[in-house]
């Protein structure tokens, strides 16, 4: 399978960014009891601000994305979404590697993120990619586990 590149999202990607985000996060609505924050994001504003990077599938069309924000001392991974039809194909792994490389290119020493405490799949995945738990805290209706990954 041809390795697909990760590129900055453009305005014409906004509908696909929303569709992939919604498809990836929709299964969690019942588990969390509220709509996950990435589903309510202003995707057009995030794309316009240069925060969204996407990868297309072999046949074209966005199959995965990350939303990142450079902060003074770290890169914040706000959201990662892989279309459910693409799970298990390495898309998420490539996106996480991209986030590390992007942080390094910006001269930032670490990546930070959080996930909902009941998204147990994520809590199993992130440590496998070098993330360590920093804290767990409730932010409004969200019970979040905060992670960081120091880049050497």
Backbone bond lengths (Angstrom), bond angles and torsions (degrees), N, CA, C in turn:
res aa  C-N    CA-C-N  psi(-1)  N-CA   C-N-CA  omega(-1)  CA-C   N-CA-C  phi
1 X - - - 1.448 - - 1.526 109.54 -
2 X 1.305 116.25 134.06 1.455 121.13 -179.37 1.516 109.92 -67.76
3 X 1.302 115.33 135.83 1.462 119.85 179.41 1.527 108.64 -77.26
4 X 1.292 116.56 124.70 1.461 121.82 -177.84 1.524 109.80 -89.00
5 X 1.313 114.97 140.72 1.465 119.46 -179.31 1.527 110.97 -80.58
6 X 1.309 114.18 160.04 1.454 121.60 175.23 1.518 105.78 -106.71
7 X 1.320 115.65 130.32 1.460 120.84 -173.77 1.525 110.50 -135.36
8 X 1.341 116.66 158.91 1.464 118.66 174.18 1.527 109.32 -63.30
9 X 1.307 116.51 138.56 1.460 120.70 176.90 1.527 109.06 -71.23
10 X 1.319 115.32 150.83 1.459 122.23 176.47 1.538 107.79 -120.06
11 X 1.312 115.55 168.29 1.470 120.54 -175.03 1.527 112.65 -53.19
12 X 1.323 117.46 -37.41 1.469 119.51 -178.73 1.526 112.72 -69.86
13 X 1.336 117.34 -12.14 1.469 121.69 177.17 1.524 112.79 -84.08
14 X 1.324 118.73 -12.43 1.468 121.17 -172.61 1.530 112.86 -54.08
15 X 1.346 120.13 -47.46 1.471 118.04 178.88 1.534 112.70 -59.82
16 X 1.330 117.23 -38.41 1.464 120.48 179.15 1.526 110.81 -70.45
17 X 1.323 117.62 -37.49 1.468 121.42 177.06 1.529 109.15 -60.42
18 X 1.317 116.93 -45.12 1.465 120.72 177.88 1.524 110.72 -63.64
19 X 1.330 116.99 -45.05 1.467 120.84 -177.55 1.524 111.83 -63.08
20 X 1.327 117.46 -45.19 1.469 120.72 179.90 1.527 110.29 -67.14
21 X 1.325 116.96 -42.79 1.469 120.28 178.37 1.519 110.48 -59.96
22 X 1.334 116.51 -48.37 1.462 120.02 -179.77 1.530 111.57 -61.79
23 X 1.324 117.38 -43.41 1.469 120.58 -179.66 1.528 111.18 -63.80
24 X 1.329 116.56 -38.93 1.464 120.56 -178.18 1.528 112.44 -71.49
25 X 1.326 116.76 -37.84 1.459 120.69 -173.91 1.527 114.39 -96.01
26 X 1.329 118.36 -18.78 1.468 121.46 -176.95 1.526 113.28 -52.98
27 X 1.350 119.65 -40.87 1.471 119.09 -179.48 1.529 114.23 -60.76
28 X 1.330 117.18 -18.76 1.459 120.14 -177.57 1.525 113.63 -87.09
29 X 1.330 117.86 -12.60 1.465 120.34 -175.93 1.535 110.63 -55.81
30 X 1.323 117.00 -50.32 1.472 119.84 -177.98 1.531 110.88 -65.67
31 X 1.330 117.00 -38.75 1.460 120.64 -177.33 1.528 111.49 -67.31
32 X 1.324 116.68 -42.04 1.462 121.15 -177.84 1.524 111.08 -80.34
33 X 1.324 115.70 -36.45 1.454 120.00 -177.85 1.517 113.40 94.50
34 X 1.320 116.90 -4.11 1.465 123.59 174.63 1.521 107.68 -142.54
35 X 1.319 116.17 165.63 1.464 120.53 177.89 1.529 108.62 -71.86
36 X 1.337 118.26 127.97 1.463 119.97 177.60 1.535 110.61 -59.14
37 X 1.299 116.13 141.14 1.453 122.22 -175.37 1.537 113.64 -52.78
38 X 1.342 121.11 -41.01 1.461 119.13 -179.94 1.534 113.86 -58.43
39 X 1.317 117.39 -27.47 1.466 119.95 179.32 1.524 111.60 -71.35
40 X 1.315 117.48 -19.88 1.463 121.70 -178.84 1.528 112.77 -102.33
41 X 1.318 117.06 3.73 1.460 121.38 -177.65 1.528 111.11 -65.70
42 X 1.310 115.62 155.90 1.459 121.93 173.38 1.527 106.71 -87.50
43 X 1.329 115.48 87.64 1.469 120.64 -174.21 1.517 111.97 -61.30
44 X 1.325 117.78 -39.29 1.467 120.50 179.88 1.526 110.80 -61.93
45 X 1.331 116.83 -43.46 1.463 120.60 179.21 1.527 110.84 -66.05
46 X 1.334 117.06 -41.36 1.470 120.27 179.07 1.526 111.18 -63.47
47 X 1.335 116.93 -41.97 1.471 120.52 177.69 1.525 109.58 -64.10
48 X 1.325 116.86 -47.04 1.468 120.93 -179.37 1.524 111.89 -60.43
49 X 1.338 116.34 -31.84 1.466 121.19 -179.61 1.528 112.74 -82.38
50 X 1.334 117.57 -1.89 1.464 120.73 178.94 1.511 114.33 77.49
51 X 1.337 117.10 21.09 1.463 121.13 -177.53 1.521 113.79 -90.50
52 X 1.338 118.01 -12.32 1.467 121.12 -172.40 1.521 110.44 -109.11
53 X 1.338 114.42 131.81 1.457 122.24 175.66 1.517 107.32 -124.51
54 X 1.329 116.26 135.95 1.460 121.20 -174.54 1.519 110.96 -124.75
55 X 1.322 114.16 160.19 1.461 120.54 170.58 1.522 107.21 -129.60
56 X 1.317 114.14 138.31 1.459 120.61 -179.28 1.516 109.91 -95.70
57 X 1.321 116.04 152.69 1.452 121.40 176.07 1.518 110.43 -77.01
58 X 1.325 117.33 170.09 1.471 121.26 -179.92 1.524 112.83 -56.31
59 X 1.316 117.15 -33.18 1.453 120.53 179.73 1.515 113.51 -91.22
60 X 1.319 117.05 7.56 1.457 121.30 -175.88 1.512 109.94 92.20
61 X 1.290 117.21 165.99 1.457 122.24 -179.27 1.515 111.39 88.60
62 X 1.300 115.89 139.40 1.460 122.64 -177.89 1.534 110.03 -67.10
63 X 1.340 115.61 128.72 1.469 120.88 177.70 1.528 112.28 -117.66
64 X 1.331 116.49 -12.31 1.450 120.13 -179.98 1.512 110.51 -161.13
65 X 1.348 115.13 159.05 1.462 119.07 -177.87 1.514 110.45 -161.05
66 X 1.318 114.25 159.82 1.455 121.95 169.76 1.523 108.10 -130.60
67 X 1.320 114.67 148.80 1.454 121.84 172.92 1.521 105.25 -118.59
68 X 1.328 116.58 119.42 1.461 121.48 -176.33 1.522 110.33 -128.33
69 X 1.310 114.73 156.27 1.462 119.92 177.22 1.520 108.64 -141.11
70 X 1.331 116.20 122.84 1.467 120.93 177.32 1.517 108.80 -74.49
71 X 1.306 115.49 127.90 1.466 122.10 176.30 1.533 106.57 -118.46
72 X 1.329 118.69 168.65 1.465 118.77 -173.66 1.531 115.28 -55.00
73 X 1.331 117.52 -38.03 1.464 119.08 -174.70 1.527 114.44 -119.56
74 X 1.345 117.93 7.08 1.469 120.34 179.03 1.519 110.57 -166.20
75 X 1.319 114.55 166.82 1.457 121.09 170.92 1.518 106.42 -101.65
76 X 1.328 116.57 124.53 1.449 121.25 179.51 1.521 108.92 -93.09
77 X 1.329 116.47 120.87 1.464 122.43 175.68 1.522 106.40 -90.01
78 X 1.319 115.20 98.86 1.455 121.34 -174.48 1.525 111.67 -75.75
79 X 1.333 116.43 -36.39 1.462 119.82 -178.14 1.519 109.78 -159.05
80 X 1.306 114.91 144.27 1.453 122.16 169.65 1.522 105.71 -132.45
81 X 1.318 116.10 132.57 1.460 120.30 -177.71 1.519 109.73 -140.48
82 X 1.318 115.04 132.30 1.464 122.41 175.42 1.519 106.68 -124.50
83 X 1.314 116.09 131.36 1.466 118.99 179.04 1.533 108.75 -58.39
84 X 1.329 118.33 135.93 1.475 121.28 -177.74 1.532 113.76 -53.26
85 X 1.319 118.23 -31.90 1.466 120.71 178.84 1.524 112.56 -67.57
86 X 1.317 117.60 -16.37 1.470 122.36 -175.91 1.526 112.84 -105.34
87 X 1.326 117.77 -1.14 1.467 119.91 -177.65 1.517 110.74 -61.87
88 X 1.322 114.94 141.63 1.452 121.05 178.87 1.522 113.54 86.93
89 X 1.327 116.71 -0.15 1.465 120.49 -178.03 1.514 114.47 -100.53
90 X 1.321 117.98 6.84 1.457 121.00 177.21 1.520 114.73 92.11
91 X 1.323 118.25 0.42 1.463 120.69 -178.98 1.527 110.39 -62.79
92 X 1.317 117.88 -48.81 1.457 121.41 179.96 1.514 112.43 -60.88
93 X 1.318 116.70 -41.52 1.467 121.32 178.70 1.529 110.55 -60.93
94 X 1.347 117.22 -44.43 1.462 120.60 178.82 1.528 111.09 -64.75
95 X 1.334 116.52 -38.63 1.456 119.42 178.55 1.531 111.33 -65.30
96 X 1.325 117.99 -42.13 1.465 120.74 177.99 1.529 111.30 -64.25
97 X 1.315 117.61 -38.91 1.473 120.47 176.76 1.527 110.47 -65.25
98 X 1.333 115.76 -39.01 1.458 120.09 177.18 1.534 110.54 -60.32
99 X 1.329 116.74 -43.58 1.464 120.82 -179.65 1.529 109.78 -59.18
100 X 1.319 117.92 -44.47 1.465 121.05 177.30 1.526 110.87 -59.05
101 X 1.328 116.56 -47.96 1.468 121.42 -178.58 1.529 110.90 -63.89
102 X 1.322 116.78 -39.10 1.460 121.34 179.48 1.531 110.00 -64.35
103 X 1.326 116.97 -44.00 1.465 120.53 178.14 1.527 110.62 -61.05
104 X 1.315 115.91 -44.78 1.471 119.71 178.91 1.525 110.74 -61.60
105 X 1.331 117.14 -42.75 1.466 121.40 -179.81 1.528 111.33 -62.01
106 X 1.312 116.38 -30.06 1.465 121.43 177.88 1.524 112.17 -86.22
107 X 1.329 116.77 -2.56 1.461 121.24 -179.95 1.513 113.76 75.67
108 X 1.338 116.26 23.22 1.469 120.22 -178.88 1.522 110.15 -95.76
109 X 1.342 117.62 136.61 1.458 121.40 -172.55 1.521 116.44 -82.05
110 X 1.332 117.49 -11.33 1.454 117.74 -179.85 1.525 111.44 -156.43
111 X 1.341 113.03 162.67 1.460 122.27 175.23 1.522 106.10 -114.05
112 X 1.315 116.35 138.62 1.468 121.37 176.57 1.521 108.71 -125.25
113 X 1.315 115.57 150.79 1.457 121.98 177.37 1.511 108.43 -159.07
114 X 1.315 115.21 170.29 1.458 119.69 170.01 1.512 108.37 -141.76
115 X 1.314 114.82 158.01 1.450 121.56 176.39 1.518 107.96 -138.36
116 X 1.308 115.74 157.20 1.453 119.52 177.31 1.520 109.16 -68.16
117 X 1.313 116.67 140.27 1.466 121.32 -176.56 1.525 112.71 -59.47
118 X 1.331 118.14 -28.43 1.462 119.52 -179.36 1.531 113.20 -88.87
119 X 1.313 116.81 0.58 1.469 119.94 172.98 1.530 107.32 -87.08
120 X 1.326 114.46 69.93 1.464 120.99 -172.84 1.524 112.21 -59.84
121 X 1.322 118.00 -28.61 1.475 120.08 178.77 1.532 110.18 -59.72
122 X 1.328 115.82 -44.93 1.463 120.19 179.78 1.517 111.16 -66.06
123 X 1.324 116.17 -37.38 1.465 119.83 -178.97 1.524 111.38 -67.48
124 X 1.321 117.36 -21.02 1.467 120.92 173.99 1.521 111.21 -85.24
125 X 1.319 116.90 -34.39 1.467 121.46 -174.95 1.524 112.89 -75.77
126 X 1.333 118.02 -49.47 1.462 119.96 -170.77 1.528 114.09 -57.35
127 X 1.335 120.45 -42.67 1.473 118.49 177.43 1.543 112.94 -60.50
128 X 1.318 117.32 -29.67 1.464 120.24 178.52 1.527 111.85 -66.64
129 X 1.318 117.10 -19.34 1.460 122.07 179.47 1.519 111.97 -106.83
130 X 1.318 116.37 19.14 1.452 120.68 172.59 1.515 116.36 91.63
131 X 1.328 117.63 7.63 1.461 120.54 179.18 1.519 110.16 -85.49
132 X 1.329 115.65 141.50 1.458 121.54 177.12 1.523 109.12 -118.93
133 X 1.318 115.81 146.17 1.456 120.85 178.40 1.525 109.13 -71.15
134 X 1.324 115.31 131.84 1.454 122.02 177.41 1.528 109.94 -100.95
135 X 1.325 116.48 -46.10 1.460 120.41 179.14 1.523 109.49 -166.12
136 X 1.310 113.71 167.22 1.461 121.05 173.07 1.520 106.33 -127.20
137 X 1.338 115.99 129.12 1.459 118.68 178.81 1.519 110.34 -151.58
138 X 1.304 115.03 157.24 1.458 121.72 179.14 1.522 108.34 -94.07
139 X 1.331 115.31 126.25 1.457 123.04 175.83 1.524 106.58 -118.77
140 X 1.337 116.71 99.91 1.464 120.34 -177.03 1.522 109.51 61.11
141 X 1.343 117.73 -126.26 1.464 119.83 -178.89 1.534 113.91 -83.45
142 X 1.346 116.56 2.46 1.465 120.54 -173.62 1.523 112.20 -107.47
143 X 1.333 116.21 126.74 1.463 123.47 173.69 1.522 105.68 -95.26
144 X 1.330 117.26 105.51 1.458 121.08 -170.17 1.523 113.44 -112.89
145 X 1.324 113.76 142.18 1.458 121.92 172.19 1.521 105.92 -106.80
146 X 1.334 115.47 120.99 1.465 122.25 -177.52 1.534 109.35 -95.51
147 X 1.327 114.99 137.97 1.461 122.40 -178.65 1.519 111.13 -126.60
148 X 1.319 115.05 160.26 1.454 120.61 169.23 1.523 109.00 -144.29
149 X 1.300 113.93 154.47 1.463 121.12 175.36 1.521 106.38 -132.18
150 X 1.308 115.95 117.14 1.463 120.48 177.31 1.522 107.90 -82.45
151 X 1.307 114.71 133.74 1.461 120.46 -179.64 1.524 108.34 -100.67
152 X 1.292 116.47 125.29 1.468 120.36 -177.66 1.498 111.59 -93.44
